[in-house]
Amino acid sequence: MFPFEREEEDLLLEEPEEEPPREYGVDFETGELTGEIVEGLEAVKVWAWLALKSARYRYDVYSWDYGCEVESLIGQGNSKEYLESETRRMVEECLLVNSHILGITEFDCQVSGEMLVLRFTMETDMGEAEMHV
């Protein structure tokens, strides 16, 4: 044996284990931090809620992949069908940046006064979560 040959087992690199997602908890009703750290599915929900509430391209601190462009649809006078279609596309584009989020289903978009209310089920690698934004 040559001194430079290694056992095949030594050459296989172990993939680092992915840590479960962690975020600061948020009260979804008030938008305030709860003071606790949440993990797993609840952390993915917090990430998604914050990403949907952040306008894309507005804040230099975030990458251009973070945030949602739904705000650009407000006041455009578009039809309900167009609004639903574009909102769903923008929400999917916003959320699928996160590797834990696999897709959204049961999407519902309602205009309430000057507010856009979104309800959907978010499918993740940790289970499903009902979202109301």
Phi, psi and omega per residue, in radians:
M1 nan 2.451 3.095
F2 -1.463 2.608 -3.105
P3 -1.201 -0.260 -3.105
F4 -1.602 -0.156 3.113
E5 -1.401 2.443 3.117
R6 -2.109 2.723 3.056
E7 -1.097 2.557 -3.129
E8 -1.021 -0.595 -3.141
E9 -1.096 -0.636 -3.133
D10 -1.190 -0.507 -3.081
L11 -1.366 -0.409 3.138
L12 -1.283 2.096 3.126
L13 -1.537 2.368 3.096
E14 -1.380 2.363 3.067
E15 -1.331 2.364 3.127
P16 -1.156 2.453 3.121
E17 -1.231 2.368 3.136
E18 -1.374 2.246 3.112
E19 -1.231 2.553 3.052
P20 -1.150 2.559 -3.114
P21 -1.093 2.505 3.114
R22 -2.331 2.432 3.114
E23 -2.537 2.840 2.959
Y24 -1.326 2.353 -3.121
G25 -1.139 2.562 3.131
V26 -2.265 2.391 2.988
D27 -1.406 1.944 -3.040
F28 -1.174 -0.367 3.120
E29 -1.332 -0.751 -3.066
T30 -1.758 -0.370 -3.090
G31 1.431 0.128 -3.113
E32 -1.626 2.639 3.069
L33 -1.188 2.505 -3.126
T34 -1.574 -0.286 -3.127
G35 1.592 0.008 3.110
E36 -2.029 2.808 3.091
I37 -1.776 2.284 3.137
V38 -1.944 2.668 -3.112
E39 -2.261 2.903 3.037
G40 1.189 -2.391 -3.067
L41 -1.052 -0.687 3.131
E42 -1.107 -0.635 3.102
A43 -1.167 -0.665 3.100
V44 -1.156 -0.669 3.085
K45 -1.085 -0.756 3.118
V46 -1.088 -0.809 3.139
W47 -1.015 -0.807 -3.107
A48 -1.113 -0.772 -3.125
W49 -1.071 -0.797 -3.141
L50 -1.157 -0.690 3.138
A51 -1.124 -0.700 3.138
L52 -1.234 -0.477 3.135
K53 -1.485 -0.195 -3.113
S54 -1.715 2.261 3.124
A55 -1.295 2.249 3.131
R56 -1.182 2.496 3.096
Y57 1.258 -0.042 -3.076
R58 -1.440 -0.626 -3.022
Y59 -1.937 2.174 -3.114
D60 -1.126 -0.415 -3.087
V61 -1.200 -0.421 3.141
Y62 -1.704 2.638 3.045
S63 -1.229 2.886 -3.133
W64 -1.255 -0.153 3.083
D65 -1.465 -0.242 -3.034
Y66 -1.716 2.379 3.077
G67 1.942 3.087 -3.066
C68 -2.294 2.572 -3.095
E69 -1.774 0.219 -3.078
V70 -1.025 -0.552 -3.138
E71 -0.963 -0.516 -3.115
S72 -1.191 -0.275 -3.138
L73 -1.497 -0.275 -3.069
I74 -1.183 2.322 3.068
G75 1.350 0.205 -3.113
Q76 -1.527 -0.230 3.134
G77 1.211 0.528 -3.129
N78 -1.377 2.775 3.091
S79 -1.184 2.774 -3.138
K80 -1.053 -0.695 -3.128
E81 -1.116 -0.785 3.123
Y82 -1.116 -0.765 -3.135
L83 -1.052 -0.789 3.120
E84 -1.094 -0.801 -3.109
S85 -1.094 -0.866 -3.119
E86 -1.183 -0.669 3.130
T87 -1.108 -0.784 3.126
R88 -1.066 -0.775 3.135
R89 -1.056 -0.786 -3.114
M90 -1.173 -0.657 3.110
V91 -1.158 -0.786 3.106
E92 -1.073 -0.760 3.127
E93 -1.050 -0.685 3.137
C94 -1.193 -0.817 -2.998
L95 -1.406 -0.575 -3.052
L96 -1.269 -0.018 3.010
V97 -1.175 -0.545 3.141
N98 -1.390 2.193 -3.069
S99 -1.169 -0.312 3.127
H100 -1.431 -0.331 -3.092
I101 -1.632 2.164 -3.066
L102 -1.711 -0.455 -3.139
G103 2.951 3.131 3.078
I104 -2.268 2.577 3.105
T105 -2.361 3.015 3.085
E106 0.864 0.812 -3.081
F107 -1.343 2.278 3.085
D108 -2.353 2.301 -3.086
C109 -2.207 2.105 -3.134
Q110 -2.202 2.432 3.031
V111 -1.679 2.136 -3.139
S112 -2.149 1.689 -3.057
G113 1.167 -2.087 3.091
E114 -1.769 0.212 -3.123
M115 -1.882 2.588 3.041
L116 -1.904 2.053 -3.082
V117 -1.857 2.164 -3.115
L118 -1.975 2.364 3.016
R119 -2.326 2.319 3.109
F120 -2.850 2.896 3.039
T121 -1.792 2.221 -3.139
M122 -1.752 2.141 3.112
E123 -1.650 2.200 -3.134
T124 -2.221 3.029 3.086
D125 -1.315 -0.018 3.112
M126 -1.980 0.060 -3.121
G127 2.235 -3.003 -3.130
E128 -1.786 2.650 3.111
A129 -2.438 2.340 3.056
E130 -1.413 2.288 -3.135
M131 -2.092 2.470 3.069
H132 -2.398 1.940 -3.078
V133 -2.179 nan nan
